[in-house]
Each structure stands twice: as C-alpha cells, then as structure tokens.
C-alpha cells in the first residue's frame, strides 16, 4: 500500500502540462529596461538642481541610482536563478523575517518627513515597506494555492488572509505608510478574487475595511484636513496641499509635448520630492502628455507580459505569484500617477522602476526576477530530484531486503 | 504535499488507482490540487482578465486626468509661469552690487560741481574662506580697523557680506594683491564735489548710499539719481533669481544732470568777499547773492561759513544750511528804497520835496520816541533814502498809507515763496496792516518789525534795477536726461510790474547818491557807477524778545546804475568790530562788483568822483580770469604757500605741478585727480604732503567742456 501511495504522489507531483522549459521572457526585461532608462534620464533632469544645492554635485542622485541599478540587476539575476517554488516552501521564514523587519522599524526606525520607514543596514538605509509588498505577494499566493477550493468558504478564505494582512497593515500604519497599506489590501482582495472567493464576502470585507478607514480618518483632525485638502487643493495651496498643487501646475505647464527634456521648471525647488515620488510630474512637465502616454503604454506592456506569464505558469503558485506581482506594479504605477495629478490623496508611493530610491528599485527588480523565473515554466527540479532519490532509496532497500532473504535462504540451505 | 497538478494523460490511471480508496478521498485530492480542471483554469484566467481590465481602466482614468490638466486647462500653465517669473532691480545698490551712476551738477559754464566716479567696495563670501582669522588679519592691515570687527563679519552665516564700502582705489589694489579666496571687489559709485566748498550749501550732498540728502542733491534727487534696470528673469522656489531673460542696458544706470544758473567764478568771488568781511569783522554768518536783474538768474548764492560736501560728516547741520533761502532776517534800512519807490510810484512824494525831520526826535507816546542817529536838516524825499532817515521814512510811509504800503510790500514779493526751487524755502513774516500799531507802522517803514529772506530781498531790489518788474528767481538753467537731452529748462519769467519805470529810475538815482554822498560811500567802485542802500537792523534777542545790541550789517545794490547788469545783496550777521552796513557790508559789495563786472564784460565808464571827473582809460573787454590768476591775486605769507588745484590732472601732471609749487604728493591709485586734501588755495608749509585721490573714470561733462 505504501508503494501505491508513493506512486500516486509521484504522479500528482508531475507537471500538469508537460512543457519544454522556455527561455525567460525577454520582452518583459526590454520593457523594464525602457522604464529604467527613462527613469535615469528623468532623475538626472529632476534632481540636478536640488542635488547641486544640497550636495554641491548635480549628479549626486544620478550616481547613486546607477549604483542601486547595478545591485538591482544582480538581485534580479538572483531572482531569475532561484526556483520560485522555494518561496512556497520557505514562506513561513519569509513571513517571519518580514514581520521582524516591520517590528524593528516600529521600534527603532529612522524618521523622515514625519514617517518612520527606514532601518539602517551598515551605511545604507533600507525601507522594509518595499520588501513587504513582495513578501506578501508570496504569502498570499502560497496561501490561496494551499487552500485551494476551500478559499470559497468565509472562515478559510477570508478570515486568515484578513488577519495576516491586517497584522502587516497594522505594523505599516504605525510608520505610518498609508500608501503601502492600501496597496497590500488591494492586492489581497485581488488575489482572493482571482482565487475564487465569493464576491459577496469580498464586498463585505471591503465594506468593513472602508468603515474602519472612515473611522480612522474622521477620528483624526490631521487626516481630516488631508482629505479636505485633497477635495479642494487650491484652498490649501499654501500649506498641506502645496506639493500637489505645485505638481498639478507643473503638469499643466507641460502641455501636449512638454517644455522639453531638461527644461522643466518644477525642478527649481517648486515641486518637493521631484526625483522620487513625483518623478511623474517631471516627465509630464518636460515630455508633456506625450510623455505620460509613453509611460502608461510601457506600464501596460509590463502588465501584459506579467499577466501572460501568470496565465502560462505551469503551477497555481506561479500563477498567483505572477499575477500578484504584476497587479502590484500596475496598481502602484497607476496610483502614483493619480496622486501626482491630484486624483487621489498623497500616498508616498514611488513610480516603480522610474523613481529614485534604492529600496524600491531593488525590491521591484527582485520582483521582475521572480516573474522572469516563473516565465521559464521550468520543471520543479528539486521535486523531481527528490522523487529520484526516493526511488533510489527504495531500490536500495529492496536490494538489501532481497540480499537478506537470499542470505537467509542460503543459511537455510546449509 | 503542498501542491499537486495532475497531468491529463495520466489522470485516468490515477483515478483507477484511487478507485479502490473511494470517492471521498478522490474528491479531497481533487480539491486540494486547486485548479486542475480546464473549466476551473478558464475561470481563473477569466478573473485575472477582469482585474487586468480594472488596471487598464485605472490607467485610462489617469490619462483622462492628465489630458484635462495638460491640454484642456490653461490656468495651470499660467500659474506655473507666474511663479517662476522674477525680476531683479539693478542700480539700487545693495545685494545686486550695482550702483546707479548719479548724474552730474554743472554750473552755467559747464563746470562740474558734482560728479560720480567708480571706486571699489570690498565684500566677502564667508563660506568660501578657509582661514577666517588670517583673512581678517590681512584685510585689517589694508582697510584699517581691528581684525576682530572684520572677523565678526566673516563669521556671519551668510553667503555674502560687505566688508567695507567705497574704499580708495589703492586699497582696492592692495586687496586684489592679497589674492584671498572668498574676498572680492565690486565697483561702487562715489560722489565727488570737484569745486570742494564752492557753492557747497547750494549743491548739498548725497550720502554713502547715493541718495541726495541736502541742497540740489536732495531737490533734484529723482532726476540725478542713477536709473535702475529692472530685469525679468527666472526665479527658483527660494525666490532667488537664476538667470535673466534680457541683457541690461547699462546706460540706464546713468542719472540725469542738472545745470545751475550759478557761475562758479562769481560764486568764488562772492564767497571770498564774504569770508574776508566776516573774518575781518568777526561775524557769525554772512550771506551774499549776486543775480542778473533782467532775467532773475542767480549768479551766486553764498553762505559763510563754508561747507565742503566732500566731507559733510565733518560739518554741523547748520553749516550746510542754505541761509540765503532758508533763513529770514529783518531787512533794516535797505527797506527804505522800496518804500521810496512805492511812494514815487503812487505819486505821494516827489524826489526833491522837503520832508520835515522834527529835529531828529519824534514822540509817539510817553515812552516811545523815534529818533535818528545823525540829524541833517532840510532833507528832501530823496535825502531820506540817501541819508537813511527813519523819521523821514515814517513820514513818507504815512503819506502812502498803511493799506497801499502793505500791498506794495506784498507786490515786491515778500510774505510769499519766490519759487526758487529750494525745498523748505522761508516766506518771512509781514503782519497785515490791521495789526500794525503806529510804532509798528513806523518800524516797517525802515525795515524793522518784518522778516524777509535774503533771496526775497534780492528779488525786491532787482525790481528797482529791472525798471519796476519783478522776476521769478532762477537757480537752475536746465535738467538733462542720461543721454544729455534737455528735458527741462527755466526761462526768465516776469511775475508782475511793481512800480513804474520812472519810479524805478528815480529810485536808482537816489541809490547812486547813497554811494556818492550818503551812507554807502564805501561801496564806491572805480570806473563804474553803482547804486545801493545800507542797512543796519537791530536784531531781536531771542531770549528777551526785545531789540538788544546785536546788529546786522546789510548792503543791497546794483551796477551799472543806468543799465544794471547785476544786483548784489550782502548780509553780514552780527559783526563785532563795527556794525554799520555802510562800514561792514558796503566794501564787500564793492569788492564783488569790481571783479564781477569786468568778468561779465561790462566796460567801465566816465564817472564823477566827488569833484573830480575821471575819464578812465580804455579797457579791453575783460576775459574770464583763470583760476591760476585768481590764486596769484593773493600772496601767502613767507614760508607758506597756497596749494594749487590738482583736480582733473593726470598723475604725471600732478607730480610736475606739485614739484613746481614745492609740495609733495601722496597719490592714491591711478587715473585723474578727483579729490585732494588739503583743498586748493589752502595755506600750507612748503613741503607739505598733499593727498590726491585719482580715479580712472573721470568722466568729462555731457556738455563737452573739458575741465582743466
């Protein structure tokens, strides 16, 4: 009976669709490189003036971003080489490390702009919030894969996910990082929806979350003020809506073809954080509506390749993970562009692959590495090797047993 | 087992293998494997597609919003444009390190009375200085002062700080030699007054920030002040101008220039006469006006003590007061000639009609008696003026009547501004006749009990000299803009007829007799017929409000009598040695007239001097004398010498001139001399070093008169 079980297991472990291992998705990398190249140009354009003021070196941010980029490509290559199924197996350590990082931030993080989001690693600072997004994509993909059809039930499908994401979001809100929190919740609902959770449950959870968010906002005069500033930014132009109104003015001055690369005037200190969160403003001002269309098209291409990888993935974990990561990139880019144009309140989210920033770039490129890894549709070598070893061990056992029997028989003959 | 997928081909085998274990286990495996059927896969892909569509729609919403902002809305563009628009004003000094170039002041001959030259100012960028203590020590050695004060400035948390404004060119060169990092020089405009103390009170001065603070400098500050250049440019968020969108027209920094009606030579003559008189008689102040009665132009207007605007800080505020316009005095007996002219004009007296002198005493009440110092019997009306009889003046005034007399006083221009264009002009005090007590009426008849300004007095006397017409006084000839175009001129202007030409002529005859046989015989000028009138008003003691024993010595007059070319008014305030106008002021009048008339090209004529008839030899029309000739006119005591005028000379010429004169030179920088100390004409010991400041840009005047 044991043998039968083992055989069944072997059969089930085999890929459903036996495909040839494919080369990884080169077009995805082309799209990402296009975004990265545009990002480098725009970072230099947007930051040269402030870099000159603050660091007496107009290429300060450009040089740092180039260094980050080298590390990011290394990380992407690592993501490409590591079989993504390892994240499935190591999901609990990953979750543990992530939670630990968030707790460290909450306890002894570095503060900037009224938010405690960074920890110091050696001489560099790192933003665990960026890593959390990748880690939660892994955790959610693992969870819905494991739960399978049970995801349809409320207690199994909704509650555990809401609990784990809620815990992470709670830690993020201590920083506070409203943007990443919204992104994680959106990703959770998206993955649950894709996994087949009942729409009614999702709607119920959405309503509950909204009620909680409303309570959070209305209970704090500061957050209320932010909302009022969002509703009528021109009335708060002098204080809290300064950044978004400046951004809108800069975007508006771009017109159809922009003021010309390098000729945008928002960089003269008018738009704060122009090289990081508001890099899209620099693009809109210097390259105009045409530039906005260009980056939107690039992101849509990225989403297309990502979804294609998800659909072509040979296993469910790969599908969910590829979808979650693609959804993450697409949604973050869309929200960032909506923020700089005053469509949604300020979040503090970067424009993936374009914005200046080490943590964001490293984590995003690692995510791309994972997507590329999924795109290979490789067979699970570790698993097949394990099966091979099992077989060899069984064969050895049988051999020894046979030898023992033969020995016994020989002794009996004597 | 974490995840299982079931290959389609082996599914049948699996199911058969599992068949023995029952359907429950089979369903469980099926459920655990997640998506395994094609239907489930299609559902999953469909749901992924739905969310992908959601993301595409989000991007669509973003594009829609961007289109609204970038293409539809145009306000944003304007707002963005507006906030980067900045402008910078050049020429206002201060942070942009560029001074306006204050325009020049010329006399009527084009002689420069006030000029602007460029001198260095030293500044620091404290952040760029490596060793602030050492820099402060080296700078203090050049600039003078203590290193600590300079170090304090270098310690400031500023990117720019002025260390010293308007230093000498040689200090600038020395600082350039130091080659200190973070220390620099900017050119600033500094005001110089080449004529030194000549016409100092008229010109006034401009302060270190090139704003006119007194005199013409203040009155015409707007015209003289260097223009400003407003440049539009690009502003950053900190409000700093990054670059300008247009290049500055540096010519706009130049100010306009003002041409005075003053003639600096006549001004020198007047000031010299005042100084001599005031020194001799130990007077407090002295005021002199020379003017052209036909046009109303003021040729000189001097106030002693002198005031040198180059060193305005060394003087009291009272010293730069233009007393000829700003102060008022009781005119005294000089007023009688105006009364006489008015009475002749009204026809109430005839020149040779006898006026009873009451034996020199006239009783008004038990206490008040009107008296004359020297009594001459059988005076006629003309004699009242010639001998300056107070009783006679009162009697003539009574004939004229209070109202008529008061009206004529106003007609002569008293109790009203002359509109000469000097700020703060005084109008004096003339009470209306209703408030005149009888003794006041008598006092006013001989010029006491009213107060007038010297310029009012000069204008009134010029009515007599100008056949009865009152002119408007002109202190300015024209204003030129920065390109040298005349933008404003002053033309002679008749204000009103005051007395008839005949009355004026008869008054002039009486005034000539004042000089030939009356109280003003010391005003005699060889070769010219002059007319005048003395005055010795008593001054009111400001404490007791009564007439004390302080006096003024006045003389007003004109020459030549037949066709007056100049009117001269001399007021000597509180002379000590003597106080009679005929003793003190008349010689000053003679000194001025004897020099100014030849300079004006007026030929001497045959005159009666006492019983002798002089036929003067033919005199060539007088050439304007050079400064050197004037200097030679007065010899300094032995061992002393007069400092020559080095102004405008090159360094080589200065050294030659100084060697010839027996002086040594301490030059500052190179170029042409713009300032010297001691001033020219000062008496110094032989070998005294003279400090001269030279500047490269000693600009010649707009008018094209090269200064020698």
Interface residues (C-beta under 8 A of the other chain):
Chain A: X4 X7 X8 X9 X11 X12 X13 X14 X15 X16 X17 X18 X49 X88 X89 X145 X146 X148 X149 X150 X190 X193 X194 X195 X196 X248 X249 X250 X251 X252 X253 X254 X255 X256 X265 X266 X268 X269 X270 X284 X288 X289 X292 X293 X296 X299 X300 X303 X307 X310 X311 X314 X315 X316 X317 X319 X323 X327 X330 X331 X333 X334 X335 X337 X338 X341 X342 X343
Chain B: X1 X2 X3 X4 X5 X6 X7 X8 X10 X13 X14 X17 X18 X29 X31 X32 X33 X34 X35 X36 X43 X44 X45 X47 X48 X49 X50 X51 X52 X55 X56 X58 X59 X61 X62 X63 X65 X66 X67 X69 X70 X71 X73 X74 X75 X76 X77 X79 X80 X81 X83 X84 X234 X235 X236 X237 X238 X242
